[in-house]
Amino acid sequence: MPRRFWFEFDLDPDDDNIPVYLRHGCGVTAEDYEDAVKIVHERVFHGAPLPPIVKMIEDVDVATLDGNHVLPNMGLPLIRGVWFPLGFNKGFE
């Protein structure tokens, strides 16, 4: 059964190479933790090393996420893949 994961990363606030949308975190639905990290690594970071994970919530209640940025800009958390930020599931099977 797929599970919803929420990740927050240790991002350098002065690093202009980090996309603004990742500063809020990343939501992904996956089979387990390892699958979630694999999806984030491949889809969001395009195979580049992940920054350190500073927060991980398994089975996150999406209603508890930021109502100003995350909730109005997220995809469906019922389907395996990245649901926040948007745009990382194109061609994802």
Buried (B, 14 or more C-beta within 10 A) or exposed (E): EBBBBBBBBEBEEEEEEBEEBBEBBBBBBBEEEEBBBBBBBEBBBEEEEEBEEEEBBEEBEBEEBEEEBBEEBBBEBEEBBBBBBEEBBEEEE
